[in-house]
Amino acid sequence: MSDSLSTFGAFVQALREHAGLSREEFGDLVRFSKHTLASIEQGRRMPDRDFVEHAEAALGNTGALRKAAPHLSRQAGLASWFRQWARGGDDSDQPVHV
């Protein structure tokens, strides 16, 4: 499971709950089923642009979801610093000191 998707999903869930909406109520507002919402909130599904835009409108247009969405990744469990190192970042040829 992707760390970024899990974090985004938890954030969506927190905003939804703060707004006092059930998944079903929120689903009606964003035009997604409560099952799809559960998958997004649990980090199992990548939200598409329509979801982000409808969720922003339903949750107050703070811009937080729009700002976070471009940073979502399906890569599971790798911290961003490790992904950079694994791709051969600047110091990848340096010996590891333990």
C-alpha positions as CSV (number, residue, x, y, z in Angstrom):
1,M,0.0,0.0,0.0
2,S,1.3,3.4,-0.9
3,D,2.2,5.8,2.0
4,S,1.0,8.8,0.0
5,L,-2.4,7.2,-0.8
6,S,-2.9,6.2,2.8
7,T,-2.1,9.7,4.1
8,F,-4.3,11.3,1.5
9,G,-7.1,8.9,2.3
10,A,-6.8,9.6,6.0
11,F,-6.9,13.3,5.3
12,V,-10.1,13.0,3.2
13,Q,-11.7,10.9,6.0
14,A,-10.8,13.5,8.6
15,L,-12.2,16.3,6.5
16,R,-15.4,14.3,5.8
17,E,-15.8,13.5,9.5
18,H,-15.1,17.1,10.5
19,A,-17.9,18.2,8.1
20,G,-20.2,15.8,9.9
21,L,-20.8,13.7,6.8
22,S,-21.2,9.9,6.6
23,R,-19.6,8.1,3.6
24,E,-23.0,7.8,2.0
25,E,-23.8,11.5,2.4
26,F,-20.4,12.5,1.2
27,G,-20.8,10.0,-1.7
28,D,-23.9,11.8,-2.8
29,L,-22.1,15.1,-2.9
30,V,-19.0,13.9,-4.8
31,R,-20.9,11.4,-7.0
32,F,-19.0,8.3,-5.9
33,S,-20.3,5.2,-4.1
34,K,-19.6,4.8,-0.4
35,H,-17.5,1.7,-1.4
36,T,-15.3,3.8,-3.7
37,L,-14.9,6.4,-0.9
38,A,-13.9,3.6,1.5
39,S,-11.2,2.5,-0.9
40,I,-9.9,6.0,-1.3
41,E,-10.0,6.7,2.5
42,Q,-8.1,3.4,3.2
43,G,-5.4,4.2,0.6
44,R,-6.4,1.3,-1.8
45,R,-7.6,3.4,-4.7
46,M,-6.0,6.4,-6.5
47,P,-8.5,9.3,-6.6
48,D,-9.1,10.8,-10.0
49,R,-9.3,14.5,-10.8
50,D,-13.1,14.4,-10.7
51,F,-13.0,13.1,-7.1
52,V,-10.5,15.7,-6.0
53,E,-12.6,18.5,-7.5
54,H,-15.9,17.3,-6.1
55,A,-14.4,16.6,-2.7
56,E,-12.9,20.1,-2.6
57,A,-16.3,21.6,-3.3
58,A,-18.0,19.4,-0.7
59,L,-15.4,20.0,2.0
60,G,-15.0,23.8,1.8
61,N,-12.7,24.5,-1.1
62,T,-9.6,24.8,1.1
63,G,-7.3,23.8,-1.8
64,A,-5.6,21.2,0.4
65,L,-6.8,18.2,-1.6
66,R,-5.9,19.9,-4.9
67,K,-2.4,20.7,-3.6
68,A,-1.9,17.2,-2.3
69,A,-3.2,15.2,-5.3
70,P,-0.2,15.8,-7.6
71,H,2.1,14.2,-5.0
72,L,0.2,10.9,-4.9
73,S,2.1,7.8,-5.8
74,R,1.2,4.1,-6.2
75,Q,4.6,3.0,-5.0
76,A,4.2,1.0,-1.9
77,G,6.1,1.6,1.3
78,L,9.1,3.5,0.0
79,A,9.9,6.8,1.7
80,S,10.6,9.7,-0.7
81,W,14.3,9.9,0.4
82,F,14.7,6.2,-0.3
83,R,13.1,6.4,-3.7
84,Q,15.6,9.2,-4.6
85,W,18.5,7.1,-3.4
86,A,17.2,4.0,-5.1
87,R,17.0,5.9,-8.4
88,G,20.7,6.7,-8.0
89,G,20.6,10.1,-6.4
90,D,23.7,12.3,-6.1
91,D,25.4,10.3,-3.3
92,S,24.4,6.8,-4.4
93,D,28.1,6.0,-5.2
94,Q,29.2,6.8,-1.7
95,P,29.9,3.9,0.7
96,V,27.4,3.2,3.4
97,H,28.8,3.7,7.0
98,V,27.1,1.7,9.7
